[in-house]
Structures are given as C-alpha cells and as structure tokens.
Amino acid sequence: LRSFVRSKKSLWGDLDDSLIHSEIAGVYKDYDYMVEMKHEGQTLQFGLFVRPLLHEFLEFAYKHFNLILFTASQKCYADPILNIIDPNNKYFKLKLFRHNCIEFKNLFIKDLNLLPTFGLKDMILIDNCIFSFSRNLKNSILISSFYNNDKDTELGNLIDFFENSDLMDCKDVREHLEFSFKFDTTKTFLFEKLSSEGVFDS
C-alpha cells in the first residue's frame, strides 16, 4: 500500500471473463497462450484468451489509478496468468484472490471495505458478475463477459468512459456511478416490490 498515490482513485479489476478467458472446458480453440499451473502436486495446462485492448487498458489504468487485481480465483491459478499479461509485475499495486472474498452459497463477494484506510468515495470495481459487487453497488461498473471474441471493444469503451467523465477527479465516485448505472436504486426498487407482493418478509 505504500506505493499507492493518494491523489488517485483506486480501480479494482476482475480477472476471469473480464480481462481474460481461460479455456478449461475445451470449447474454443486457437487460444492466445498455453498456461501451465501446479495444483496439489499436479501440473495442469489450459488455453488462455486475452481480451482485445487489454494492454492499452492496463497502461491507461496504471497511469490514472491505483490498480488492484481482485479475483475470485485461487492464487495458484491466477499467478501464471498474471505472469503472461503482466510479466514485469508493473501494473497491479495490489493483488487479491479467492481467500480475500466473502463466500456465500458457492459465490464470491468482493467487499471494497478490505482497505479501510482508503475511503469508498475513491474506489471503483469492474466486474462481469453483478453478484461480485453486491456489497458495493454504488462503486461498481458491470462489463460484458469475454470468452474469445477478437472484435470485443469493452476495454476500449471503458477507457472512453473514464476519459469522458469526471470519475478520476470527482469528490465521490459513488454519486457518478449511481447516476450512470443505478444499481443501488434498482436493488431498492426490486426489494420493495417483492416485499409488497409478499415474496418475502421485509
């Protein structure tokens, strides 16, 4: 944390199906890289697809934010992938893995309160799974899932979004993100509607 620049916002980025896609199921071919990992004494291999514009996005995020990796994957799986997409260990000031998440019914929640010395007003989480940021709806940007589309433009869209908004300089990112995406407003509306219809007790 000593390397964090206090004047910058913190950008938390997901790994699987956000920045890359690991071809473990064998559905796709012609992957970008072959990854080798060790797990419980075994050596496993799988194909890796890198999302288009990944390195342009990482360079942009590194320049303008304190960039944090926050993945629900295990460290032994994520590390060899990071060795490919960030071989010089340049971009991510902090790396968080599955054991840093909150597990709930085989799902993993990413709670930005892990860093209490940095206020939520300066934190942004990017993920392709809305459940992941259910604790911090006002801090989050939902992106589309990536598998192997070589014409995908989502990371370029993110750069454009940041460049054409006040997020990097605003006093509280939550106001801007809630205005743009209304995740918390939608959650409150649905909760009140389901309660009024007796689906569950409020």
CORTA-V584713 format. One record per backbone hydrogen bond with DSSP energy under -0.5 kcal/mol. CO is the residue of the C=O (numbers start at 1). NH is the residue of the N-H. Records with the same first field share a line. If there is no record, write none. Layout:
# CORTA-V584713
CO = NH  NH
This chain:
# CORTA-V584713
1 = 4
4 = 6
5 = 8
9 = 11  66
10 = 12  124
11 = 13  68
12 = 126
13 = 70
15 = 18  19  20
17 = 146
19 = 51
20 = 17
21 = 23  49
22 = 24
23 = 47
33 = 35  48
35 = 46
37 = 44
39 = 42
42 = 39  44
44 = 37
46 = 35
47 = 23
48 = 32  33
49 = 21
51 = 54
53 = 57
54 = 58
55 = 59
56 = 60
57 = 61
58 = 62
59 = 63
60 = 64
61 = 65
64 = 9
65 = 67
66 = 11
67 = 93  94
68 = 13  70
69 = 96
73 = 98
74 = 77  78
75 = 79
77 = 81
78 = 82
79 = 83
81 = 84  85
82 = 86
84 = 87
86 = 89
91 = 93
94 = 69
96 = 71
97 = 100
98 = 101
101 = 103
102 = 109
104 = 107
107 = 104  109
109 = 102  111
110 = 112
111 = 114
112 = 115
114 = 116
115 = 118
117 = 119
119 = 122
120 = 123
121 = 173
122 = 10
124 = 12
125 = 141
126 = 14
127 = 143
128 = 130
129 = 132  133
130 = 133
131 = 134
132 = 110
133 = 136
136 = 139
137 = 140
139 = 125
141 = 127  143
148 = 150
149 = 152
153 = 157
154 = 158
155 = 159
156 = 160
157 = 161
158 = 162
159 = 163
160 = 164
162 = 165
166 = 169  170
172 = 175  176
173 = 177
174 = 178
175 = 179
176 = 180
177 = 181  182
178 = 182
182 = 186
183 = 187
184 = 188
185 = 189
186 = 190
187 = 191
188 = 192
189 = 193
190 = 194
191 = 195
192 = 196
193 = 197
194 = 199  200
195 = 198
